[in-house]
Amino acid sequence: MRKIFYKFKILILRIIGYEKPLRVALLKYFSLKFSTFRPHYETLIYESSKNAIKLGFKEINIIELGVAGGDGVRSLVKYKKKVEKIFDIKINVIGFDTGVGLPNTTLKEDLPFFWKQGDYTNKNLSNLEKNNDSIKIYEGNISNTLEKFISENNIKIGLIIFDMDLYSSTKTFLEKIPEFSKKKFLLPRTFCYFDDLFVADYCLDDTNGEPLAIYEFNKTNVDLKLGKSFDHIIDFKFPLAKGQIFTLHDFKNENYNKYVGIYSADSLVEKKNEKLRSILDD
Ligand SMILES: C[S@@+](CC[C@H](N)C(=O)[O-])C[C@H]1O[C@@H](n2cnc3c(N)ncnc32)[C@H](O)[C@@H]1O
């Protein structure tokens, strides 16, 4: 009985001390409870599609790194179908996974005390592709499968979802980005969502995991950077994802300076009312 009361006290303290409005906690709870309910994926697809269309592209790939049981790619397909109905764009979903779960690692930056080989094994990974023709899965360790993707790809990448948990796997992918840039796979600015920036009780922090891979990417590259926006009250676009979105800048991209802005002279004077920013548009 004493244990139950104590746990109840801890629960109440956590709820009262939670720093975000409780409606946000509720939305997050639903996204954990219902595996394909991911409003952050939906807004990311929506905004990435808008970015591509403004630049004149009518087809994009969205990539999920780390597929596991397939909940992520299933929700991406669910949302991309909705976006395809309202915009003139074709969206392909591409997943990468070993199929045999997390690879073996002894690197301290991979947190082997928290993640172990074989976690998230999905023996039926290829079924995801069979059951849905808008999904393409590259099965195997990305250190082997990325070359195949590079040789087959000819579509711009509109969005990258990083969810491979490990520092080493994330770094392996990021090390291929300069080649993506050379091969013109990238938009000038590509949204990147990082799922594993925070696991406080297992000490995932800026000395390991995805955060360290991001830091090293930015240190190594001059013409490519992963940028993080400041948190701002004006941002309505990315519920549940704001803190986890980076922009991959490809400064040498032929379209980097192409005008896609909203503050041209006519928007500020003559057609002002048409161009005012709203929560939905920019
Ligand atoms: C957390 S799970 C992904 C969960 C999935 N994104 C979802 O939302 O349902 C992490 C996955 O990353 C995969 N992974 C980790 N390192 C990898 C690597 N080097 N190559 C391919 N897949 C890798 C693992 O096999 C594992 O299934």
The ligand as an SDF file (V2000), in Angstrom:
LIG
                    3D

 27 29  0  0  0  0  0  0  0  0999 V2000
   13.6730    2.5590  -33.0230 C   0  0  0  0  0  0  0  0  0  0  0  0
   13.6980    1.4570  -34.3390 S   0  0  0  0  0  0  0  0  0  0  0  0
   12.8070    2.3090  -35.5950 C   0  0  0  0  0  0  0  0  0  0  0  0
   11.3530    2.5260  -35.2450 C   0  0  0  0  0  0  0  0  0  0  0  0
   10.4970    3.0480  -36.3970 C   0  0  0  0  0  0  0  0  0  0  0  0
   11.0740    4.2280  -36.9990 N   0  0  0  0  0  0  0  0  0  0  0  0
    9.0930    3.3870  -35.9420 C   0  0  0  0  0  0  0  0  0  0  0  0
    8.7940    4.5930  -35.7840 O   0  0  0  0  0  0  0  0  0  0  0  0
    8.3060    2.4880  -35.7490 O   0  0  0  0  0  0  0  0  0  0  0  0
   15.3580    1.5400  -34.8660 C   0  0  0  0  0  0  0  0  0  0  0  0
   15.6620    0.7010  -36.1130 C   0  0  0  0  0  0  0  0  0  0  0  0
   16.8910    1.1500  -36.6840 O   0  0  0  0  0  0  0  0  0  0  0  0
   17.4780    0.0790  -37.3580 C   0  0  0  0  0  0  0  0  0  0  0  0
   18.9230    0.3440  -37.5360 N   0  0  0  0  0  0  0  0  0  0  0  0
   19.8050    0.7680  -36.6190 C   0  0  0  0  0  0  0  0  0  0  0  0
   21.0450    0.8510  -37.1470 N   0  0  0  0  0  0  0  0  0  0  0  0
   20.9190    0.4840  -38.4560 C   0  0  0  0  0  0  0  0  0  0  0  0
   21.8290    0.3770  -39.5340 C   0  0  0  0  0  0  0  0  0  0  0  0
   23.1380    0.6480  -39.3790 N   0  0  0  0  0  0  0  0  0  0  0  0
   21.3600   -0.0220  -40.7270 N   0  0  0  0  0  0  0  0  0  0  0  0
   20.0420   -0.2920  -40.9170 C   0  0  0  0  0  0  0  0  0  0  0  0
   19.1310   -0.2190  -39.9280 N   0  0  0  0  0  0  0  0  0  0  0  0
   19.5670    0.1630  -38.7080 C   0  0  0  0  0  0  0  0  0  0  0  0
   17.2030   -1.1070  -36.4600 C   0  0  0  0  0  0  0  0  0  0  0  0
   17.1920   -2.3140  -37.1940 O   0  0  0  0  0  0  0  0  0  0  0  0
   15.8470   -0.7800  -35.8360 C   0  0  0  0  0  0  0  0  0  0  0  0
   14.8060   -1.5150  -36.4260 O   0  0  0  0  0  0  0  0  0  0  0  0
  1  2  1  0
  2  3  1  0
  2 10  1  0
  3  4  1  0
  4  5  1  0
  5  6  1  0
  5  7  1  0
  7  8  2  0
  7  9  1  0
 10 11  1  0
 11 12  1  0
 11 26  1  0
 12 13  1  0
 13 14  1  0
 13 24  1  0
 14 15  1  0
 14 23  1  0
 15 16  2  0
 16 17  1  0
 17 18  1  0
 17 23  2  0
 18 19  1  0
 18 20  2  0
 20 21  1  0
 21 22  2  0
 22 23  1  0
 24 25  1  0
 24 26  1  0
 26 27  1  0
M  CHG  2   2   1   9  -1
M  END
$$$$
